[in-house]
Amino acid sequence: MTIRLLLVDDDPLVRAGLTLMLGGAESIEIVGEGSDGSEVPDLVDRLAPDVVLMDIRMPHVDGLTATERLRARPGAPEVIVLTTFHADEQVLRALRAGASGFVLKDTPPAEIVTAVRRVAAGEPVLSPAVTRRLMSHVAGRPDAPPRRAGAAERLAGLAERERQVALAVGRGASNAEIAAGLYMSVPTVKTYVSRLLAKLGLNNRVQIALLVHDAGLLDEAPPGPTGE
């Protein structure tokens, strides 16, 4: 399957570099480019990309706002945000809005190709270690305790098995690792993940992981299935 990729960055040199890096990758087709988040809805409607590689900082409509608007639409493509910093509060906001991961602008080309392919396959591009670093970046903010309480309340309604799967997702475990650790089949794990997304009103695994981290459950829970 060919992955249809849309590039959105206000710097033409960055777009040219990404086109050069990704244009020759097997199974990836760059279907279009945009220079601002305001262009994203029309580009997505016309070009039907599978994945959008989106810069966070743009002059008129930034990548964060564009991601929030795009991911709120039914059947939206996956989004990977481009950034210059690992621990960036805007990155965390984009992930909460539904981005499936992020890559640094100086990431080696092969790793960007891998990220695009993983996201297109429904896998997050976010390791547990990076998630913890992002969470710790905002842990001292005034809104951290209310956010923790709200996340814990949302997760409190889960059945025990759903909670176990959510914790495993929070640790970065793959479906196969969750299946092995919880003695379930992979299709059953997929069913539980889909159920979690619907029950919690989320749209990808990264958001489940962030909610688990927000609630502080990984600080309390014993070791379990992990992708680390």
N, C-alpha and C positions, 0 to 999 in steps of 0.2 A: 504494500500500500504506500502510495506517495503522500507525504505529509505536506500540506499546503501551509506555507509560513508567510506571515505578514510582519514586516519590520517597521517600527515606529520610533523615530529619534529625530530631534531637531537639528542634529549635526550631520550635514551631508557626508563628511569624511567618515564618521562612524558608520553610517549606512553603507557607504561604499566598501568599507573594510569588512563589514558583516556579510555583504553580498559576495565579496571575494572569498571569504572564509567558508560560507555556507552554500554558495551557489553550486559548487561541484560535488557536494555531499550526496552520496547515494540515498535515494528515497526521500529527499527533501527538495521541494520546489518553492522558490521565493515568488509568490504571486503578486506582491506589490509592496510599496513603501509609503509611509506617511511621515510628516514632519511635526505633527502636533496631535495631542489627544482629541482635539475637536474634529479631526478627520476620521477617527476610528469607526464611528457608527456607519458612515457611508461606505468606507473601505470594506468593512466586514460584510455589509449587505451585498456589495457588488462582487467581492472576490471569494467569499465563503472560506476563509482560512481555517485550518484546524488548530493552529497555534499562533499567538501574537507575541512577538518579542518586543517589549515596550520599555522605553526609557522612563524613568520616574520624573526627572526634572525637565519640563518643557515650558515655554513661555506663556502660552495662553491657557490651554487645558492640560494640566500635568498628568503624568501616567497614573498616579493614584486615583484621581477623579475619573479618568477614562476607564480604569480597571473596575472601579465600583459600578459605573454605569453599564459597562459591557457585561460583567458577570451577573448583573441583575436581570439580564434578558434571557428568555428561554432559548435553549440550544446554543448558548454562547461558546465560542472557542476557548481553549485553554490560554492562560496568560503566563508568560515568564517575564519578570521585571528585570531591567538592566540598571545597575547601580555602580557607584564607585567605592562604596563602603560596605563592609560586612554588617556592622552594628549601626544600622540606620533606622530610626523610628519610622520613617516613611516606608521602608521595606516591610516592617512588621504590619503597618496599616494596610499595605497592599495585599499581604498574605491574608490578613483578616477579611479583606474585601473579596477574596476568592482567587488570587493568583496562586498558581501551583508551585511556585518556587522563584528563585532569583539567581542571576549570574552576575559576576563582576565584569566590568568592561575589559579588564585585562585577562580574563579567563582564556586559557589556550583553546584554539579552535576545535580540537577534538572533543573537549569537554562540553563546549556549547552545543555541538552536534548531538552528543549523548544526552544532554539535558532536553533538547527539543524532542528527541525520539522517546525519552522516558515520559515526558509530559503528555505527548500524543497517545501513549499507551496507557494513560491513566495513573502513572506513578509520580509521586512528588519528587521535586528536586530540592530536597532539604534534609540534611542529616540531623539526627538527634542532637549532636554537639552544637551545630549551628543554631538549632531551635533554642537550646538552653542559653546560648550567648545572646540571641536576640531578646529573649524574655528577661534576662538579667539586666539588659540595657535599659529597660523601662521599669524594673522592679521597684525602684525607689520613688517613682512618680506618685503624686497625691491620689491618682485614680486607681492605683494598684489594688488596695484593699477592697473597694467596692467591686472592681472587676473580678477579683478572686471569689468574692461572695456570690456574685451573679453567675459565674461559671460553675461553681459548686452546686448552686441551686438547679441549674439546667441539667447537670449530670446526675443529680440525685434521683431523677425519675427513671433512670435506666434499670433494666433487669440485671441481675448479677452477671449473666453471660455477656450481655451487651457492654457492661462496664469493663469486664476483662478484655474484650476486644478493643474497646476504646483506649484502655491503658497501653495495650500492645501497640496500637497505632501511634500513641503518644511517644513510645520508645523508639519509633522508627522501624518497627518490624514489617517485613513484607507479608503478603497473604500466606505464602508457603511457610514462613517462620511462625506466624500466628497459628496456622493449622497444626504444625508439629508441636508447638508449645502447649496448645490447649486441646490437643487430641480431637481435632475436627478435620473435615475435608476442606480443601481449598474452595470449592463452590459454596460450602456452608459459610466460610469466612466472608466471601464476597457478599453473600446474602446479609450477613450481620452488618458489614460496612455500609451497604446500601440502606439498611434499616436505620442505622445510626444517623446517616446523612438526612434521611427524611424526618426522623424523630427530633433531631436537633436543629433542623432548618438550615443545614449547611450544604455546600456544594462540592467539597473535595476533602481528601484525607488530611491535607495540611491544616485545614480549619479544625478538624477533630483533634489533631495533635496540639494545636495552639490552645484549644479549649481545655484540654487535659492539663497542659502546662499552666494556664491561667488559674485553674482550680487548685494547683499545688498538689495534685494527686501523685505525681511521680516522686515527690519528696517523702510521701508517706508509705507508698506501696513497696512490697518486697520485689526483688528482681524477677523479671518474667521474660517472655519472648522479646527479642531485641534485634534491631538491624545493625547495631554497632559492632 
